Amino acid sequence: MANFTRIEVAQVMKQTGLVPLFYNSDIEISKKVIEACYKGGARLLEFTARGDFAHEVFGELNKHVLKTMPGMIMGVGSVTDAASASRFMALGANFIVTPVLREDIAVVCNRRKVLWSPGCGSLTEIARAEELGCEIVKLFPGGIYGPGFVKAVKGPQPWTSIMPTGGVSPTKENLEGWFKSGVTCVGMGSKLIAKGANGNYDLDKIETDTRNALAIIEELRN
């Protein structure tokens, strides 16, 4: 069961403006990466479930986070069908993110009042997602569409909340483009969850970049 309602999750997304994205099949490595994001100030994390037995890894991680990181909201991304969404929600996922618009996922998430964010690439898809109860739409792949697309959508639909994923980096120039266009928050993966020259995750850099990105977002909003 989710520990946060969809409204609570949407509020934290809007307040912080940042959702780190991450996946690793090693539970111990994953714990350290999530902790680095948490120390940097992130209060949401999308576990991009792309590997075998990803649900088992997520279940263990979520238990760990609940015990050690108060207020951290764990969700799952790269979900492609309703059965998978239900499985992750049973393991405590507080939000579900999908690469495409899937109405079957909308139904199972809405039934449990869990926030779901579908990947959309047109105004028609965005409008349909909102008709199905979507609070925050995922723009994917964000780097293909760019801030100009967001600004264009916000013209006829100023009520639409958009989270671009892909093409987002923790630099002021990049974040300024997105937030000035009117995004609600951004999803950030490999540009934020950095690896060092040795191929291992640079935990200090992840913590620092997370903190800096959140500070930039706050500055841009003010």
N, C-alpha and C positions, 0 to 999 in steps of 0.2 A: 504493500500500500504506500502511496505517496504521502510524504510528511508535509507537503505544501500544496495549497490549492492552486489552480491555474491562475487565479487573480493575483495571488501572492507572488508566484513565479514571474508573471508579467510585470509586476511592480518592481521587482528586484532587477529584471532585465532593463527596465527603463531607468531606474535609479543609477545603476552602475555603468550601463552602456557597453558592457563587455562580456562575451561568453567564450572562454577558451575551449578549443576542440582538441581532443587527444585520444589516442588509442595505443595500447601496448599489451601484448599477451602475458607479460610478466607482471604478476600482482605486486611484487615488492617494488619494482621500478615505477609502476603506476602510482603507488602510494606516495612515493617521493616527489613525483612530478605534481600530483594534485596538491600536496602539502606546499610546494614551492609557489604554486598559483595562489593558494589560500593565504600564505604569508605575504604575498604581494598585494593582497586586498581583493582578489576575485571571490565572488560569492556564488558563482554558478560554474558548472563545468559540463560540457557535452562529451560523453564517452562515445566516440564514433565506433560502433560495434561492427567491425569489418572482418574479424578473424574467426576461426573455428573456436567453439566453446566460449564465445565472447560473453554470453549471458552468465556463465559461471564466474568469469573474471569480474564482471560488473557487480554481481551479487556480493562477492567478498569485499570489493572496494567500497560499495555503499555501506556495508556494515562497519567498515573501518572509519569511514568519514562520519557516520552518525555518532560514533564513540569519541572521536578525537578532534573534529572540526565543526564546532557549533555554528549553525547558520549557513553551512555550505549546501547548496542545492545541486544535486546530481541528476542529470538527465542523460538520455541516450539518443544518438544520431545514427544516420545511415540505416534507418528502419524502413523496410520496403513492403511490409504487409501487416495486416491486422493481428495475425497470430503472434508475430514477433513483438509487436507493440504490447500485446497483452502479457506476454512472457516477461518483458522488461518491467512493466508496471507492477506485476506480481512480485518482482524483486525490489520494488521501491523507487522506480524511476519517477521523478517529479515532473519531467517534461519529455516529449518525444519529438524528434526532428527527422524529417524525411527528405530525400533528394528530389521527390516529385510529389504532385498533388494526388493523394489517394483517399477517396471517400470512405473506404472501409476502415482506414486508420482513424479518420475523423470520428466515426461512429463509436468505436471502442474507447477512444480517449474522452470524448464528450460524456459517455456513459459514466465514467469514473471522475469526471471534472478535472482531468489532467490536461495541462496545456500541450498543444501540438502545433508545430510550426512546419508547414509544408514548403518544399522548394518550388518556387513559381518563377516563370520567365516571361509572363505577359500580363497585361492588365486584365484580360479575361480570366486567367487562372487566379489572379489575386482576388478579383471580385467573387469568384466562386468559392474560394477558400474562406472569405469573410462571411459569405452566406451560410457556410457550414460551421460557423462559430469560431474561426481562427482569430486569435488576439494579435499575434505578431507573425507576419509572413516572412519566410526566408527567401531572400533573393539569391538564386543560385544558377550558374556560377557568377558571383558578384563581379569578378574582374572582367568578364565579358561584357556586362551591361554598363557598369560604371555609375558614378554619382549622377550623371546626367539623366539616366533612366529613372532614378529615384525622384529627382526633382520634377520630371515630367509626370510621373504617377501622382505625386502629391498635389499637382495642379487641380485635376478634376476630383481627386479623392484625398482631401487633406486629413481625413480621419484614419487613413491607412498607416499602420505601424510596420516598418520594414527592418529586417535584420539581414544585411548582406553577408555572405560567407564565400570565401574564395576571393583573392585579390585585395585582402585587407592586411595591413602590416602595422606594427606599433610605432610608426613614425608620425610626427606632427603633420607633415605634408599630406600623407595618406589619410589620416583620420580627419583632418580638417575638410578634405574634399567630401568625405562621406557625411559627416555631421552637419556641414553647411547645406548639404542637399536635403537634409531632413530625416535621416535614419533615426530609428529609436535606439538601436544598439547594433553592435557588430559581432560576428563570429570570427575567431582568429585561431588558426591551427599552427602549421609549421613555421610561420613567420614569428610566432610567439614562443612556441614550445621548441626551443632551439637545442641543437646538438653541437658539441664541441668538435675539435679536429680529430679527436680520438673516437668519434662515433657515439659517445655516451651523451646523455642529456646533461646540459650545463644548468644545474639547478639554481645556482646563484644568478645566472643571467636570466633565467625564466622568472625568478622572483623580482629581479630589478626591472625587467621589461614590462612585467604585469603592472607593477606599481607605477612606472612611468606612463604607461598607456592610460591607466585610470586617471592619472593626474592631468594628462593632456585632454582627455574627454571632458573632465570637469571644467577645465579652463575654457575649452571651446564652447561649452554650454553657458558659461557665465559671461 
